[in-house]
Amino acid sequence: MNDDGGESATMPMLVMRDRPTKCYMATAIPSKGVDLYAVRFFAGCVTELGWKRHVSKSDNEASLVALKAAAGDALPRVEMVPQESPVGDHQANGEAEVAAREVKRTMRSLKEALEERLQKRLPRTHDVWTWLPRRAAACLSRYRVGADGWAAEQRRTGRRWNLSSGSASTPGWRRKSRAPALRPRWSRASTSGTTRAPAA
């Protein structure tokens, strides 16, 4: 979990990274600790990765330890092995801190690109802050190619991600589901990009 008082300080953020596949998963959560949305997201990520034994490393923050325990209870078929690093030992939890930093860096790039496209600054209370962590994690997993020549999503599924990235607010067209006979059936629209929605 991350709440550094920076631009994303309106909501805490839950960031996860799978070591074997290097997949990133992140979302904004309403509050730290055991929250139904956070538990479902955590459990959905573990389910999506397909592991029967999940070693969950984190710092020793009480709210995060409680969240991991609640997610373990929600996954009776998965052996959850919690591991907490000693308090204040940043090197022991370095992998998680690097993952959070990478997601934040990508969020910043996405936000700046969106603001440039819209020609206005987004306030900290804007709804886009709830979408940015998921989008940033999806971009890192789908499009960042590792030293082995594979992206994380390709390692996880065995195939390349073939859909366009579709940056936020990209102009496009959408078909109206019901339009009168002589009215146009298509209208201008903006995309919000694609994100990962793990099964809950």
N, C-alpha and C positions, 0 to 999 in steps of 0.2 A: 504494500500500500504506500501511497505517496501523497503527501500534503505539505508542500514546501513553501506555501505562502506566495508563490509566483503567479503566473498568469492563470494557471488551472486551479487556483485556490478556492474557487467557488464550490468545487466538489472534490472529495478525495478520489484517487485513481487506483485501481487494482491492475497491476501489470504482472504477467506471467510469461515465462520463457521455458520452452521444452529443450533440455540439453541435447538429446540425440538428434532431433530434427531441426533445432534452432528456430522453431515456430514461436512467434510472439502473439500474445493475446492480451488485450487491455480493454478496460471499460471505465467509465466514470461511475462511481457508486454514491448513493445518497448519504451514507455515513460510514464511518469506520466501525468495525466489529461485525457481529452477526446480524446481517441484514438479508432478508429473503432473496432480493435480487442478486446480491453479491454471492450468496451461497449457490444459487442456481447457475450463475455465470461460472463460478469456480468448478462446480460439478460438471457442467456442460463441457467445459474445456477439457477436463480429464477424460470424459466419455468420448469426446471427439478424437482425442489422441489415441484412444484405444488401449491404454495400458491397463493391465490387471493388477500391477503393483506400481504405486506412484510414490516416489520419494519427493516430499515437498519441503524445500529449503527456504528459510526466511530468517529475518532477524527475530529477536525475542519480544517484539511488541505484543502486548496482551491482546489487543483487538485482532491482530492477524493470527495469533495462535488459536483464538476462539473461532475465527472464521474457518481455519483449516480443519478444526475438529468438527464443526457443523457440516462442512462439505464432505468430510469422511463419513459422517452419519448418513448423509444423503446418498452415498455410494456404497451400499452393503456388499456388492460383488467385487469391489476394488480394495486391495490391501493398501491402506494409506499409511505411509511411514513419515511422520513429521520430524524434521530436523531444524533446530533453531541454533543460530550462531550466538556466541557469547555477547552480552550487552556491550556496545561500544566498539566491537571488533569489525571494522568496515572491510577488512581484507577477507574475512571469512564469508561475508555476504556480498563480495564484489561482483559476482555474476548477476545477481538480482539488481544491484545498483546500476550496473552498466546497462541492463535491459531497460530500466526505468528512464535512464538518461537518453537512450536511443529513441524510445517512444516519444519522450518530450521534445527531442530535437526534430523528429519527423512531424510532430504536431505543430511545432512552431513554423516549419516550412509550409505545411498545408494551410495554416491560418494566414500566413503572409500572402500566399498565392490567392487564397479566397478573397482577402481584403483588397488585393491589387485588382482582381477581376471585378469586384463589386464597387471599387473606388470609394470605400468607406471603412472606418475602423469598427471592429466588432467589440461591443462592451463585454465585460467579464460575466455578465448575467445572460448573455445570448445562449440560445439553445444549442448552438453549434459545439459548445464545450462538452456536451454529453456525447456527441458523435465523434469528435476528433480522436479520442484515444483508440477507439475501435478501428477507425480508418487508418490511423498511423500504424497500428499493429498489423493490419491487413497488408498495407504497402510493404512493410519490412519483410513479412513472411512470403509474399508473392513475388516481389521484384528484386530483392537484394540477393545477388548471386554470390555464393560462398567460394572458397578456394577450390572446391571439388567441381565447380561449374554448375552446381544445382542450387535452386532457390529452396527455402525451407518448406514451402508448400509442395514442391516437387519431391522432396525427401519424404514428406509425410504421406503423400498419396501415390507416388510413383509416376505422376504425369505432370506436365507443365500446366501452369495457369494460362489459359488461352483467351480469357476475356480482356477487353480493353480496360485500362485503369480508370478511364472516365473521371478526370479531375473534377473537384467540386465546382458546381455552378457552370458546367460545360453546357453551352446551348445545344438544344436538340429539339426533337418533335415527339409528341405523344399522341396516341390515338384515343379519341373520346369513345367511351364504351357505348353511349347511346347518343346519337345525333339525329335531328330531324332530316328527312330525305334530301332536302336541298341545301342543307347547311354543311360547312366544312367538317370533315371527320377528324382532322388533325389540327393540333394547336401547338404553339411554341411552348417549350418547357426547359427546365434546367435540371441536370442530373446532380445527385449528391454523392456519386461514386458508389463503390460496392464495399461492403464490410463482411466480416465473418459473424455469423449468428449461431453460436454453439447450441446444440440441443440441450434443453433443460431437463 
